[in-house]
Amino acid sequence: MSNHANNSSPDRRARGLEAMKRVNGRDHVGDDPGDFLGMTVEHLFAEVWSRDVITVRDRRLLLLGLLVGQGLDDEIELQLDAALRTGDLTPAELREIVVFLTHYAGWPRGSRLNSQVEELIARVLRS
């Protein structure tokens, strides 16, 4: 038995799932075996993303900068999509983020980010 299972509470899980929905713009589907999902929901979302000192939008901007700097394309795509879906960022703001981060993360990463942003915007406009 894991330590996480002993520290879990229905209230914390509910708060985490609600925060996860707000951040990701959709309900979480399924329940993965093991402790990873529980820790993600009950700590990262219930305790970190839920804090009110800075906004979810500000957290997302910080996270995008970090992800672009590290070149973590899969997570960048998830965050860009969620930012647009939740209304945290507009297409114009996403394009401005590309311009800004390119100067700090470098042109190769900026070029990849630009492609991700433009593909996302085109997909949203088609739907």
Secondary structure as GFF3:
##gff-version 3
##sequence-region A 1 127
A	DSSP	alpha_helix	3	7	.	.	.	ID=ss1
A	DSSP	alpha_helix	10	24	.	.	.	ID=ss2
A	DSSP	alpha_helix	36	39	.	.	.	ID=ss3
A	DSSP	pi_helix	40	49	.	.	.	ID=ss4
A	DSSP	alpha_helix	56	70	.	.	.	ID=ss5
A	DSSP	alpha_helix	73	86	.	.	.	ID=ss6
A	DSSP	alpha_helix	91	105	.	.	.	ID=ss7
A	DSSP	alpha_helix	107	126	.	.	.	ID=ss8
###
